[in-house]
């Protein structure tokens, strides 16, 4: 009996290992965060910091002399700039009702927007941008927890939350694709500390099931096995890009080597050396100490003074600045550092042209993101139909369009003035559009009703 149970257990473990191995079958070849990208992203891991590649020196007295190690975090800055260009202006969602008179569709649109707002979607997007542009992979899992609430404007027994997964957080993502490129399973592997032990979890989702296993002693055991029948789709979204946003870090490495080598020369030669020149023999030891001043006896032809090292600073500046400009030019992003912006005294109109290349870059990148957001809306829509079954048809009918607006410097006063001039001084937008554009209120219709009520009261009051 014990032998049969042991064989059954071994078979079960082998089946679990086979399932995990199957769902780890990743058809997308990307650069590894742990072995490649991480070393480029964090300046402390750059080659110039490697003591084996660039060792300290041993001085004449046998002591260890530390070499200069100068790093530049241009890769991190590129990630932040690209994320700011994509999501500095929050992603806008445009809701279109199939039936413009349907109150249910209007409610459905507000509920979807509330779900996103309650999950702080603008901050989530910035987090996703940083993780994708640095580690080349991002996934977002949406899930429901039982909790009575009115967070979304209507009573509900479920609360919707989301969580990002990324190699930057020491999490492995495994999207399993079919031959047409459609995702049939999305799995995550991560570790947690439990009672001082490191436990590995493998969490896997398909359109029909959710399986979760844990491994703490070299053997996998099942934690969860539940059917996903209500939403009928994988509750997660996956995105990737072939290379990180900085593309290539050779320029950064060369800049760091140049600064480091120059730092070594500065350290050794920048201290002024006291030089004595005399054709006659100098008798050392005749110096007299007078208030910490050294007095030397020299002949009439002799001279003395401090000798300083004249380094080629212009050549170093030319090389490093050229490499840095080349870095940002190659990846189509502007250098928004304070020193760079301060050193280019251009007008506001001229500075706007700095964004042209970056805007083109956003347009190139937004295809994946728009697909990502569309998929996300469909997942949220599926959850919302479960939470509010009476509005199920309205959730299906409502159309949602995501709009990414590249960040740029805009002077709206000039835009409005030019548009008004073009229309001969006539209005260029309705009151509703102006209030919505201003963004001071959440409910535009309620604000318009309040303005009209106040105008009605003012017109009814007698004038003095």
N, C-alpha and C positions, 0 to 999 in steps of 0.2 A: 504493500500500500504506500509506504513512504517512497519507494523507488518510483512508483507511478506519479506521485505528486511532484517529486523532484524533476522528473522528465517533463511533466506538464509545465512546471515553472520555467525550465530551461527553454522549452518551445515558445512560451509566451515572451520571454526576454529576447529570444532570437527574432520573433515576429516584430516586436517593438523596434529592435535595432534595424530590421529590414525596412520598416515603414519610415523611420527617421532617415535612413540612408537614401531612400527613394525621394523623400521630400527635400533632401539637401541637394538634389540633382539640379544644380544651377546652370542654366544654359547661357547666362550672360557673363562674359569675361570682363571684369573691371579691375582697376588697380587696387591693390590691397592697402587699406588704411593703416593697418598695424605695421607692415613691413616697408611701405613706401611713402604714402601720403602724410602720415603722422610726422615723419622725420623732416618733411619739407614745410609743414604747416607751423610747427613749434620751433622758434628760433633756438631754443636751448638744445635741440637735437640736430642742428645744422652741422655740416662737416667741420667747420672751423672750431666747433666745440669738442670734437672728437680727439682725445689725448693720444690715441693710437695713431691717428692720421696726422695730427699736428701736435707733437709732444712738447712739453716744457723743456727748457735747456738746463744744462749743468754748468754752473759758474766755475771760475778758476779755483775758488776755495772749496769746491765740491758741493756747494749748496744748490738747491733747486731754484731756478730762476723762471718764474711764470712768464709765458709769452702773452702778448695782447690778443684777446679774442673779442672781436667786434661783430655783432650780429645785426641784421636788419629784418624785421618782420613784415616784409612786403607781401608775402603770400596771405597772411592774416588780414592785412589791410585791403588786398584785392577782394577777399571774400566779403568783408564788411561793406565795401563800396558797391559790389554787385548786388548784395542783399538790399542795400539802401535804394539802389536804382530800381529794383523790382518791387519792393514792398514799402519804401519810404512813404509813398502815397498808398493807403490801404486799398486792397482789392475791392472793387465795387461789384455788387450783385444786382442785376436788373431783372425784376420779376414781371412777367407778362401773363395776364389772365386770359384764358381761352374765352371765358364769358366775363366781360368787363363789369357786369352788374352783379356778379356772384359774390355774396358776402363770405361764403365758405372759402372761396379761392383767396380772397383778401386775408382771411384769418390764417390760411395755410402758409401764405407768403410771410406773414409776420411771425409765425411759429418757427419756420425754418431760420429766419434771420435771428430770432431770439436764441435758438439753440447754438448758433454760431457765436453770437455775442457772449452768451454765458460761458462759453469755452474759451473766450478771449482769443478769437481767431486771428486777429491782427498780430498779436504776440506769437501765436503758434506759427504763423507764416514766416515771421522773421527767424524764428528758431529753425524752421524747415529749410529756409534759404541758406543759412549759415552751414547747416549740416550737409545739404546736398552739394553746395559749391565747394566744400572742403573735402568731404569723404566720398563723393560721387553716388551716394545712395541715401534714400529716405523712405520711410514707410509710416503711415498713420493708421492706428487701429481705433475704431469707434466701437463703443460697448455701452450697454445699459445696466444700471443698478436699480434695484427696487427701492423706491423712496417716494412717498406722497409729497407732491409739490405743486406749486402754481408758477414755476419759474418762467414758463413760456406763454403766459397769458391765459392758459386754460388748465384745469385740474388734470393731473396725470399721476399715475402710479409708478412711472419710470423716470429716471434721470439719465440723460445722455452725456457721456464724457468721451474724451479722446486722449491718445498718448502717442508721441512720436518715438520711433525706433531708428537708430543710426549706429554705424560702426564707431562714430566718435564717442558714443556712450558705452563702448565695449559690448555692443549687441550685434549679433550676426543676423542678416536678413536673407531668407531663401525664397524667392519667388519661383514657383514651378509653372512653366509655360507649356502649352500644347504646341503642335506643329504649326498652328496659325498665329502664334504669338499671344494668344489669350491666356490669362492667368487662371490656373485651375486650383492652385493652393498657395497660401502665403504663410510662411513659418518664421519663427523668431527663436534664437538661442541666446541665452543670457545666464549670468551667474548671480547668486545672492548669498550673503553670509547668514547662516542660521546656526545659533548656538556654537559659534566659533568655527564652524565648518563651511567650506565653499560648496554650494549646491548648484548644479547646472540644470536649467529648465529648457525644455523644447516645447514651444507653443505653436500649434499648427491649426490653420483655418482653411476650410473649403466652403463651397456654397451650401453644403449639407451637414457638415460636422465640425466640431471643435475638439481637438485632442491635445492633451497636455501631459508631459512626462517629466519626471525629475530623476537626477542621478547624483547620488552622494557618495556611494561606496563602489563605484565602477559598474553598477547595475542599474538599468532603467526600470522605473516603476510608474504605472499609470496614476495620474492625479485627477484628470477630468476626461470625460467622454460624453459629450452632449450633442444632441442634434440641433442643427440650425435650420429650422423649417419655416420660421415666421418671416424673416426678411428675404430668404431665398437667394442670398448672394454673399460673397466674401466681405466681411465687415471691415476690410482694410484696403488701403491705397498704396501703391508702390511707384516710385520714380527713380530714375538714374540718369547719369551722364557719363560719357566715356572717360573724360579727363577732368581734373579739378579746374576751377576757374582760372588759376594762374598758369595753366598749360605747361610751362617749363620754368624751372628754377635756376637754370645755368647762370643767368645774369645776376641773380641774387647771390649766388655762391661766389662769383667773381668780385662783386662789390665787397663782400665780407672779407675775402682774402686781401683785397687792396687796402682796406681800412686796417686790418690786423697787421699786415706787414709794415705799413706806415707807422702804426702805433709802436711797434718794436723799435723802429729807428728813432722815433720821438723820445721814447723812454731812455734810450741809450745816449742820444746826442743833444737833447734839448737843454740839459744842465750846462750853463756857460763854463768854459774852461779858462783858467787864468794863465795867460801866455806871457812869457818874458823873452825878449829878443835882445841879444848883446853879442857883438863879435868878440869881446874880451871875456876872459874867464870869470865866471860868477862864483863868488865864494858863498855857498849856502851856509846858513847858520849865523849870518850877521844881521838877520832881520830883528827889528825891535818891535815889541808889542806896545802900542800906545792907544789906549781906549779902543781895543779890539781892531786896530788898524795895522796892517802889515806894511812896514817901511823897508824898501829895498835900496841897496846901493848899486847904482848903475853908472856906466860910463856915459859920456855925452852922446855917443852914437847909439846907446841902448834905448829900448822902449818896452812898455808892458801894458797889458789891458786884457779885458775879457774877450774870448773868442767864441762866437756862437755859430751853430750849424745853419746854413742857408739851404732849406729843403725846397723841392720843386712842388709847392702847394698847388700852383695853377694846373700842373699836369695831372695831379691826383684828383683835383676837383673836376677837371674836364672828363676824366675817365669815369669816375663814379656817377656823376650827374648824367652823363650820356647813357650809361648802362641802366640807370633808374628810369630815365625817360623811355628808353627802348622797352623796358619791362612793361610799363603801362600802355605804351603804344601797341605792342604786340597783342595784348589781351583786350584792346578796345575799351579801356576804362580811363577816366581822367584821374589825375593825382590831386585829391582834395585836401592835402595836408595844408596846415595853416601857413607854413613858410612858402609853399608853392603859390598859394592864392594871394599872399601878401606881396610876393615878388612880381606879380603880373598885374600892373595897374591898368586894367581894361575896364571898359564901361559894362553896365549890366547887360546890354545887348550883346556885346562881344563875349561876355562870360557864358551867355546862353549857348553860343556856338560850341563851347567846350563839351556840351552834353550830346552833340549830334552823334558822335561815334558810339557813345554809351547807349543812347536810345536805340540805335540800330542793333546793338548787342542784346538789349532787352527784347526787341522784336524777334530776334533769332532764338532766344531762350524760352519765350513765353509759350511756345507750342506744347511742350511737355507739361508746363504748369497748368495751362487751361484744361488739358485732358485730365490732369490730376484733380483739379477743382470740380470739373463736371462729374467725375466718378464719385467724388466726395459728396456732392449734393445728392446723387442718387442713393448713396448709402444712408444719408441722413433722412431722405425722403422715405426710405423703407422703414426706418425706425419710427419716424413720425406717424406713419400709417398704423403701426401697432399701438402707439401711445394714444392716438386720437382716431379711433376707427370710424367715427361718424364723418370725419373729414377725409377719408381715404380717397374718394373720387376727386376731391379738390386738390390733394397732394399730387395725384397723377396728372391732373389737368394743367397745373401751374407750370410755366416754363421759366427757367432760371439761366441767365447769361452772366458769366463772370467776365469782368473787364479789368485788365492790368494796365495801369497808367504809369509810364516811365517817369521817374523823378526828374525834375528840371527846375531851373529858376524862372519863375513867371512873375511878371508885373501885371496883375489883373486890372489895375487902373488903366494902363495903356491899352490892354486888350478891349476893355469895355469902351474906352474913348474911341478907338479905331472902328469898332463894330457900330457904335452909335453914329459916327460920322458917315459910315458906309450906308446906313439906312436913312440918312437925312434927318437925324435927330429923333427918330421914332424908337419906341421900346424894342429891345432885342430879346427879352425874355419875360415870361409870365411871372406873376407873384409867386406861384407855387414853385417854379423852377429856381427863382432867386432864393427863396427860403431853404429849399432843399440843398442848393449849392453852398449856402452859408454854413449849414451844418450845426446850427445852434440848438435845434430841437430835434427830438426823435420822431414825433408825430406831426407831420407837415399839415395834414388835414385839420387837426385840432387847433393848430396855431393859426391857420387861415380863418377858421370859425371864430376864434377869440378876437382876431384883428377886426373882422367884420362886425362882431358884437360891440366892440369898443367904438368903432366908427358910427354905428347906429345910435349908441348912447350919446355921442358928441353931437350928432345932427339933431337929436331931440331936445337938447338943452337950449334954453332961450339965450340969445346973445344980449350983452349989456350995451 
